[in-house]
Amino acid sequence: MIIIIVMAFLLICAYTDIRDRVIHVRVLLPFLAAGLIPAAFSGRDALISAFAGALCGAVLLILSFITKGAIGEGDGLVLAVTGVYLGFFHNIRLLFLALFLSAIVSVISIFLKGWKKDREIPFMPFLLVAFIFTEIGEHI
C-alpha cells in the first residue's frame, strides 16, 4: 500500500513540477498526514522511522535557504513526505539516485542541446523515476 501512495504522490508532484514549476502545499499536506497519522499510532519505532526519513527533506530545506533557492523548497518538502513513508535509508537512496539521473540528463543536455549550465530543470520527474527503479524494481 505504501508503494501505491508514494507513487501517486510522486506522479502528482512530477506533473505539477513539469507543468507549473511548483509543488502545491495542498498536495503535500494530505500525503504528509496520511503518513504521519498511522506512524503515530504504530508505536515509537514507526514514529522515529518517519521523522528520520523526513530529516532528508529538512536538510534540503536548509540547503535551499543557504543557496537562496538554488535548491527548490518544494524538493525538500517532497523528500520530507517521502521520508515519512520510506524511512531514512530508502529516502537517501531515492535522493541520490534522483540526483544521479538528473546529473546525467543535465550533462547530456549541455553537450547535445547546448543548454546553459545554470538552466533549471524540474527535479520531481527524476524522483519518480528513481522511486520506480528502487522501490518497484525491488518488488518485481
N, CA, C and O of each residue as an XYZ file, in Angstrom:
560
protein
N       0.819     -1.197      0.000
C       0.000      0.000      0.000
C       0.868      1.268      0.000
O       0.525      2.265     -0.635
N       1.996      1.212      0.722
C       2.880      2.380      0.777
C       3.405      2.724     -0.615
O       3.500      3.898     -0.974
N       3.743      1.709     -1.391
C       4.268      1.949     -2.740
C       3.233      2.690     -3.583
O       3.584      3.613     -4.319
N       1.975      2.302     -3.485
C       0.918      2.951     -4.265
C       0.742      4.408     -3.832
O       0.587      5.294     -4.672
N       0.766      4.651     -2.529
C       0.596      6.015     -2.020
C       1.749      6.901     -2.474
O       1.528      8.002     -2.979
N       2.969      6.428     -2.297
C       4.131      7.240     -2.678
C       4.173      7.430     -4.193
O       4.535      8.504     -4.672
N       3.808      6.403     -4.945
C       3.783      6.526     -6.403
C       2.761      7.583     -6.838
O       3.052      8.410     -7.702
N       1.582      7.554     -6.247
C       0.564      8.563     -6.578
C       1.060      9.964     -6.225
O       0.897     10.908     -6.997
N       1.661     10.078     -5.059
C       2.200     11.366     -4.616
C       3.252     11.887     -5.589
O       3.197     13.046     -6.002
N       4.201     11.043     -5.954
C       5.268     11.476     -6.857
C       4.759     11.749     -8.270
O       5.278     12.633     -8.952
N       3.762     11.010     -8.710
C       3.161     11.289    -10.025
C       2.535     12.681    -10.050
O       2.727     13.440    -11.000
N       1.788     13.007     -9.001
C       1.161     14.326     -8.920
C       2.228     15.416     -8.859
O       2.130     16.432     -9.548
N       3.239     15.199     -8.036
C       4.308     16.199     -7.897
C       5.090     16.371     -9.189
O       5.423     17.495     -9.562
N       5.388     15.275     -9.878
C       6.128     15.362    -11.141
C       5.307     16.125    -12.180
O       5.842     16.959    -12.910
N       4.025     15.838    -12.243
C       3.146     16.513    -13.197
C       3.115     18.023    -12.941
O       3.287     18.813    -13.869
N       2.896     18.425    -11.681
C       2.819     19.862    -11.389
C       4.183     20.538    -11.508
O       4.261     21.714    -11.865
N       5.255     19.809    -11.212
C       6.595     20.387    -11.351
C       6.907     20.659    -12.815
O       7.494     21.689    -13.145
N       6.522     19.748    -13.688
C       6.744     19.949    -15.125
C       5.828     21.056    -15.651
O       6.271     21.947    -16.375
N       4.556     20.990    -15.281
C       3.567     21.934    -15.817
C       3.706     23.330    -15.229
O       3.757     24.315    -15.966
N       3.767     23.420    -13.898
C       3.707     24.721    -13.234
C       5.021     25.163    -12.597
O       5.150     26.308    -12.163
N       6.001     24.249    -12.541
C       7.291     24.513    -11.886
C       7.100     24.832    -10.399
O       7.815     25.656     -9.829
N       6.122     24.164     -9.786
C       5.814     24.398     -8.380
C       5.266     23.110     -7.770
O       4.687     22.273     -8.462
N       5.460     22.974     -6.473
C       4.867     21.871     -5.722
C       3.827     22.497     -4.809
O       4.153     23.374     -4.010
N       2.593     22.062     -4.916
C       1.497     22.669     -4.169
C       1.390     22.098     -2.756
O       1.448     20.885     -2.554
N       1.233     22.992     -1.787
C       1.075     22.579     -0.397
C      -0.202     21.756     -0.231
O      -0.255     20.855      0.607
N      -1.221     22.058     -1.019
C      -2.478     21.305     -0.921
C      -2.302     19.840     -1.322
O      -3.152     19.006     -1.010
N      -1.226     19.529     -1.999
C      -0.888     18.136     -2.310
C      -0.036     17.545     -1.187
O      -0.228     16.396     -0.791
N       0.896     18.331     -0.685
C       1.822     17.851      0.339
C       1.120     17.475      1.645
O       1.366     16.402      2.195
N       0.261     18.340      2.133
C      -0.312     18.146      3.463
C      -1.137     16.878      3.618
O      -0.963     16.176      4.615
N      -2.031     16.544      2.683
C      -2.785     15.294      2.863
C      -1.899     14.051      2.853
O      -2.127     13.112      3.616
N      -0.890     14.052      1.986
C       0.012     12.897      1.940
C       0.880     12.829      3.200
O       1.173     11.741      3.697
N       1.286     13.983      3.709
C       2.060     14.012      4.943
C       1.220     13.474      6.101
O       1.687     12.647      6.883
N      -0.008     13.945      6.203
C      -0.897     13.479      7.274
C      -1.185     11.988      7.143
O      -1.218     11.263      8.136
N      -1.393     11.540      5.910
C      -1.682     10.117      5.678
C      -0.505      9.234      6.067
O      -0.694      8.050      6.347
N       0.689      9.777      6.091
C       1.859      9.013      6.516
C       2.138      9.129      8.007
O       2.541      8.158      8.647
N       1.923     10.315      8.556
C       2.241     10.538      9.962
C       1.212      9.949     10.924
O       1.578      9.441     11.984
N      -0.050     10.010     10.571
C      -1.090      9.529     11.488
C      -0.925      8.037     11.788
O      -0.919      7.657     12.959
N      -0.790      7.181     10.772
C      -0.567      5.765     11.103
C       0.735      5.530     11.866
O       0.793      4.669     12.744
N       1.778      6.292     11.534
C       3.054      6.135     12.232
C       2.899      6.485     13.713
O       3.489      5.838     14.578
N       2.104      7.508     13.991
C       1.895      7.926     15.375
C       1.204      6.845     16.199
O       1.450      6.716     17.399
N       0.343      6.076     15.554
C      -0.394      5.031     16.262
C       0.270      3.661     16.172
O      -0.216      2.692     16.756
N       1.377      3.581     15.442
C       2.049      2.293     15.259
C       3.204      2.079     16.237
O       3.878      1.050     16.193
N       3.421      3.022     17.089
C       4.471      2.841     18.081
C       5.671      3.728     17.844
O       5.792      4.418     16.831
N       6.535      3.676     18.809
C       7.713      4.543     18.827
C       8.632      4.314     17.635
O       9.106      5.280     17.036
N       8.895      3.062     17.275
C       9.815      2.766     16.173
C       9.312      3.334     14.850
O      10.092      3.884     14.074
N       8.020      3.202     14.593
C       7.446      3.722     13.350
C       7.541      5.242     13.312
O       7.823      5.825     12.265
N       7.309      5.875     14.443
C       7.381      7.330     14.507
C       8.817      7.823     14.328
O       9.052      8.819     13.643
N       9.759      7.140     14.931
C      11.173      7.500     14.769
C      11.597      7.319     13.313
O      12.314      8.159     12.768
N      11.161      6.233     12.684
C      11.481      5.985     11.283
C      10.914      7.093     10.394
O      11.587      7.558      9.474
N       9.687      7.511     10.667
C       9.052      8.569      9.877
C       9.813      9.879     10.008
O      10.074     10.548      9.009
N      10.172     10.249     11.233
C      10.894     11.506     11.432
C      12.322     11.431     10.896
O      12.829     12.416     10.360
N      12.964     10.298     11.030
C      14.314     10.141     10.474
C      14.263     10.246      8.956
O      15.134     10.869      8.349
N      13.257      9.647      8.340
C      13.096      9.741      6.895
C      12.854     11.168      6.437
O      13.367     11.593      5.402
N      12.070     11.904      7.212
C      11.769     13.300      6.868
C      12.990     14.198      7.023
O      13.036     15.289      6.455
N      13.969     13.750      7.782
C      15.190     14.530      8.008
C      15.898     14.870      6.696
O      16.467     15.954      6.565
N      15.870     13.974      5.745
C      16.490     14.206      4.436
C      15.881     15.448      3.783
O      16.600     16.290      3.244
N      14.573     15.553      3.835
C      13.895     16.730      3.284
C      14.212     17.985      4.062
O      14.356     19.062      3.484
N      14.323     17.852      5.385
C      14.655     19.009      6.216
C      16.035     19.557      5.866
O      16.234     20.771      5.831
N      16.978     18.669      5.609
C      18.323     19.102      5.213
C      18.259     19.851      3.881
O      18.932     20.868      3.709
N      17.455     19.357      2.943
C      17.313     20.063      1.660
C      16.667     21.430      1.843
O      17.026     22.384      1.152
N      15.723     21.531      2.765
C      15.121     22.834      3.038
C      16.157     23.824      3.572
O      16.161     24.994      3.190
N      17.024     23.352      4.444
C      18.095     24.206      4.961
C      19.032     24.606      3.822
O      19.435     25.765      3.725
N      19.377     23.650      2.964
C      20.239     23.965      1.812
C      19.557     24.938      0.858
O      20.226     25.781      0.260
N      18.256     24.838      0.707
C      17.517     25.776     -0.130
C      17.646     27.189      0.413
O      17.831     28.144     -0.342
N      17.548     27.309      1.721
C      17.698     28.616      2.361
C      19.124     29.148      2.188
O      19.321     30.318      1.861
N      20.110     28.284      2.410
C      21.512     28.694      2.307
C      21.861     29.108      0.873
O      22.582     30.083      0.662
N      21.345     28.360     -0.109
C      21.663     28.644     -1.511
C      20.720     29.662     -2.137
O      20.769     29.898     -3.344
N      19.862     30.265     -1.319
C      18.907     31.274     -1.792
C      18.031     30.743     -2.927
O      17.784     31.433     -3.916
N      17.567     29.499     -2.762
C      16.612     28.930     -3.697
C      17.205     28.154     -4.851
O      16.462     27.700     -5.722
N      18.522     27.982     -4.893
C      19.115     27.183     -5.967
C      18.588     25.751     -5.905
O      18.407     25.098     -6.933
N      18.349     25.282     -4.702
C      17.642     24.017     -4.488
C      16.231     24.413     -4.087
O      16.042     25.192     -3.153
N      15.249     23.883     -4.784
C      13.879     24.290     -4.522
C      13.365     23.835     -3.169
O      13.659     22.726     -2.723
N      12.598     24.697     -2.521
C      11.973     24.330     -1.257
C      11.029     23.144     -1.450
O      10.929     22.270     -0.589
N      10.349     23.129     -2.577
C       9.421     22.037     -2.861
C      10.109     20.689     -2.896
O       9.531     19.685     -2.481
N      11.344     20.655     -3.388
C      12.099     19.402     -3.422
C      12.324     18.883     -2.009
O      12.182     17.689     -1.747
N      12.676     19.786     -1.102
C      12.874     19.398      0.286
C      11.578     18.943      0.938
O      11.566     17.968      1.689
N      10.503     19.638      0.656
C       9.209     19.263      1.233
C       8.753     17.893      0.730
O       8.252     17.074      1.500
N       8.930     17.658     -0.558
C       8.540     16.361     -1.120
C       9.375     15.245     -0.498
O       8.844     14.188     -0.158
N      10.670     15.472     -0.349
C      11.511     14.439      0.258
C      11.206     14.241      1.741
O      11.425     13.155      2.277
N      10.712     15.259      2.394
C      10.260     15.080      3.780
C       9.047     14.143      3.810
O       8.950     13.268      4.671
N       8.139     14.334      2.872
C       6.941     13.477      2.817
C       7.320     12.046      2.435
O       6.865     11.097      3.074
N       8.140     11.881      1.411
C       8.528     10.517      1.036
C       9.291      9.835      2.167
O       9.181      8.624      2.358
N      10.061     10.615      2.908
C      10.802     10.060      4.032
C       9.913      9.509      5.123
O      10.261      8.527      5.778
N       8.762     10.136      5.322
C       7.804      9.640      6.316
C       7.368      8.225      5.960
O       7.186      7.384      6.840
N       7.205      7.971      4.684
C       6.753      6.647      4.222
C       7.899      5.647      4.103
O       7.747      4.472      4.440
N       9.042      6.119      3.623
C      10.121      5.203      3.248
C      11.173      4.991      4.327
O      11.882      3.985      4.311
N      11.280      5.915      5.251
C      12.341      5.836      6.242
C      13.622      6.456      5.714
O      13.721      6.813      4.540
N      14.598      6.578      6.599
C      15.819      7.320      6.302
C      16.625      6.736      5.144
O      16.909      7.442      4.177
N      16.993      5.471      5.226
C      17.911      4.905      4.234
C      17.286      4.781      2.851
O      17.953      5.024      1.846
N      16.024      4.407      2.792
C      15.361      4.328      1.484
C      15.210      5.718      0.868
O      15.324      5.883     -0.347
N      14.952      6.711      1.712
C      14.798      8.071      1.208
C      16.128      8.643      0.720
O      16.172      9.339     -0.294
N      17.198      8.352      1.435
C      18.533      8.785      0.986
C      18.869      8.125     -0.347
O      19.381      8.776     -1.259
N      18.583      6.844     -0.453
C      18.829      6.131     -1.712
C      18.023      6.759     -2.842
O      18.531      6.934     -3.950
N      16.778      7.093     -2.566
C      15.919      7.742     -3.550
C      16.513      9.079     -3.986
O      16.574      9.370     -5.181
N      16.945      9.885     -3.034
C      17.531     11.190     -3.343
C      18.788     11.054     -4.189
O      18.929     11.742     -5.200
N      19.692     10.185     -3.795
C      20.955     10.080     -4.528
C      20.761      9.523     -5.933
O      21.444      9.956     -6.861
N      19.859      8.584     -6.109
C      19.597      8.091     -7.462
C      18.958      9.182     -8.317
O      19.301      9.325     -9.491
N      18.042      9.946     -7.748
C      17.423     11.051     -8.495
C      18.460     12.108     -8.869
O      18.440     12.636     -9.981
N      19.359     12.412     -7.948
C      20.431     13.366     -8.258
C      21.336     12.844     -9.366
O      21.731     13.593    -10.260
N      21.662     11.558     -9.304
C      22.498     10.939    -10.328
C      21.813     11.000    -11.697
O      22.438     11.368    -12.692
N      20.538     10.640    -11.743
C      19.796     10.667    -13.008
C      19.698     12.086    -13.563
O      19.863     12.298    -14.765
N      19.429     13.060    -12.684
C      19.326     14.441    -13.164
C      20.675     14.966    -13.649
O      20.732     15.759    -14.589
N      21.748     14.533    -13.017
C      23.081     14.939    -13.463
C      23.378     14.382    -14.846
O      23.919     15.086    -15.699
N      23.027     13.118    -15.074
C      23.250     12.509    -16.392
C      22.478     13.269    -17.468
O      23.032     13.613    -18.511
N      21.203     13.526    -17.209
C      20.376     14.241    -18.184
C      20.916     15.654    -18.406
O      20.937     16.140    -19.537
N      21.345     16.301    -17.351
C      21.875     17.663    -17.477
C      23.150     17.702    -18.310
O      23.294     18.553    -19.188
N      24.061     16.797    -18.043
C      25.322     16.760    -18.795
C      25.051     16.464    -20.272
O      25.614     17.113    -21.154
N      24.205     15.500    -20.530
C      23.864     15.176    -21.922
C      23.215     16.382    -22.604
O      23.532     16.688    -23.754
N      22.315     17.060    -21.907
C      21.625     18.213    -22.484
C      22.563     19.390    -22.719
O      22.384     20.143    -23.676
N      23.545     19.552    -21.870
C      24.523     20.629    -22.066
C      25.323     20.374    -23.338
O      25.551     21.287    -24.131
N      25.748     19.125    -23.527
C      26.581     18.805    -24.691
C      25.784     18.658    -25.978
O      26.233     19.103    -27.035
N      24.604     18.038    -25.908
C      23.853     17.783    -27.134
C      22.869     18.887    -27.512
O      22.622     19.124    -28.695
N      22.311     19.558    -26.516
C      21.302     20.578    -26.799
C      21.805     21.995    -26.582
O      21.096     22.959    -26.872
N      23.012     22.126    -26.078
C      23.579     23.447    -25.859
C      22.964     24.207    -24.696
O      23.022     25.436    -24.659
N      22.375     23.491    -23.747
C      21.818     24.158    -22.573
C      22.917     24.874    -21.814
O      24.067     24.435    -21.808
N      22.561     25.967    -21.180
C      23.477     26.648    -20.267
C      23.550     25.837    -18.976
O      22.583     25.178    -18.595
N      24.701     25.889    -18.306
C      24.877     25.067    -17.107
C      23.996     25.508    -15.948
O      23.796     24.742    -15.005
N      23.468     26.720    -15.997
C      22.603     27.181    -14.914
C      21.114     27.019    -15.222
O      20.275     27.544    -14.490
N      20.780     26.311    -16.276
C      19.382     26.079    -16.623
C      18.710     25.223    -15.557
O      19.274     24.230    -15.097
N      17.517     25.611    -15.175
C      16.766     24.866    -14.169
C      15.949     23.769    -14.845
O      15.358     23.971    -15.906
N      15.935     22.606    -14.203
C      15.108     21.514    -14.688
C      14.262     21.012    -13.520
O      14.704     21.054    -12.372
N      13.048     20.539    -13.807
C      12.220     20.015    -12.719
C      12.836     18.739    -12.145
O      13.272     17.859    -12.887
N      12.864     18.654    -10.826
C      13.510     17.529    -10.158
C      12.544     16.377     -9.868
O      12.971     15.230     -9.739
N      11.265     16.674     -9.767
C      10.298     15.638     -9.385
C      10.232     14.462    -10.364
O      10.074     13.324     -9.921
N      10.345     14.689    -11.669
C      10.356     13.530    -12.565
C      11.509     12.567    -12.272
O      11.367     11.354    -12.426
N      12.638     13.111    -11.854
C      13.781     12.253    -11.518
C      13.521     11.473    -10.227
O      13.932     10.320    -10.096
N      12.837     12.111     -9.279
C      12.458     11.388     -8.065
C      11.495     10.255     -8.402
O      11.598      9.158     -7.852
N      10.565     10.526     -9.302
C       9.609      9.497     -9.711
C      10.318      8.316    -10.362
O      10.054      7.164    -10.016
N      11.202      8.591    -11.286
C      11.944      7.518    -11.966
C      12.821      6.768    -10.971
O      12.908      5.541    -11.021
N      13.467      7.494    -10.074
C      14.301      6.856     -9.057
C      13.453      5.960     -8.158
O      13.886      4.873     -7.776
N      12.258      6.411     -7.823
C      11.364      5.595     -6.996
C      10.977      4.315     -7.725
O      10.951      3.235     -7.135
N      10.683      4.447     -8.997
C      10.326      3.262     -9.795
C      11.488      2.274     -9.795
O      11.287      1.076     -9.597
N      12.692      2.770    -10.016
C      13.867      1.888    -10.025
C      14.119      1.235     -8.673
O      14.378      0.034     -8.599
N      14.044      2.020     -7.604
C      14.437      1.495     -6.293
C      13.344      0.679     -5.638
O      13.586     -0.457     -5.231
N      12.173      1.217     -5.527
C      11.127      0.564     -4.749
C      10.343     -0.470     -5.541
O      10.134     -1.591     -5.077
N       9.917     -0.094     -6.721
C       9.113     -1.028     -7.502
C      10.002     -2.123     -8.079
O       9.610     -3.290     -8.091
N      11.180     -1.769     -8.553
C      12.111     -2.754     -9.085
C      12.480     -3.792     -8.036
O      12.756     -4.945     -8.367
N      12.487     -3.391     -6.789
C      12.815     -4.288     -5.692
C      11.731     -5.355     -5.483
O      12.015     -6.441     -4.978
N      10.505     -5.043     -5.869
C       9.372     -5.935     -5.630
C       8.957     -6.758     -6.853
O       8.005     -7.537     -6.787
N       9.662     -6.586     -7.950
C       9.303     -7.346     -9.165
C      10.055     -8.656     -9.175
O       9.902     -9.448    -10.104
